[in-house]
Amino acid sequence: LSAPAPCPRLHAGHAGNCSLEFDLATNLVGQPLVRQQVMKGVREFLESPNPVKPLVMSFHGSTGTGKTYVSSMLIRYLFRSGLQSPYVHHFSPIVHFPHAEKIEQYKESLKRWIQGNLTNCGRSAFLFDEMDKMHPGLIDVIVPFLGPSWVVYGTNYRKAIFIFISNAGGEQINNVTLALWRARKDREEISLQDLEPAISKAVFENPQSGFWKSGIINEHLIDFVVPFLPLKHHHVKQCVVSELVQQGLEVRPGVVQEVADSIPYFPEEEKLFSSTGCKTVASRISFFL
């Protein structure tokens, strides 16, 4: 058996932080609150040589608003190989935990997997996708790994990172953002306090949610709740431009406009926010070239 690769040094230097901040500012469209929350969380975590607990973030918002994009951006800055790093572990309920009747088996294997990987490297990252589809109760097996204890199961795991990604709360975030827009409140002025009660109700008090009655919530183990706002027409246009550049195609204003116009918007009367965020932009571009 070959020895495991050495545990990576997270990119804790100022260059990493600044470049992450720059990348979020230039490539993440229409999410001032996300930039602020993610940078706050990463800075505080990386600047401490001995964090008191792992960094636990929960991303919430509708499809196409940037949750997966930001999580991969963040991982890319922390680990040289990004999502391909052997220290980054990605879970999807549909792929890894599909059968409700096997929940006890899943609990055991998930606990063993996290414990084994943290024993190998305390600076591991764990991404849990589609938390809204996670079987209630399953996620509680990771509670012992998220708190401020020194050692659990013989492992010091406080340098680990856990990111939960969920569409749950997206509708409520959209409703609050719409109400604030109608009240003439600028997007940049929307605060976490404006959105937290709605997210809490939709996500943490919902019997269908993976967080239902979870110790993660009851013990306040999530450090940063990160809401992703619905995207407006001009944000979608920015996504179209980025996608054209990425594909090495000419940025023609007519094409940008047509692609952005082809996406459905809500609510019915104002047609203000994209129903799919920027999710379908890449696949639509070929229709307008």
Secondary structure by P-SEA (a helix, b strand, c coil): cccccccccccccaaaaaaaaaaaaccccccaaaaaaaaaaaaaaaacccccccbbbbbbbcccccaaaaaaaaaaaacccccccccbbbbbcccccccccaaaaaaaaaaaaaaaaaaacccbbbbbcccccccccccccccccccccccccccccccbbbbbbcccaaaaaaaaaaaaaaaccccccccccccaaaaaaaccccccccccccccccccccccccccccccaaaaaaaaaaaaaaacccccaaaaaaaaaaccccccccccccccccccccccccccc
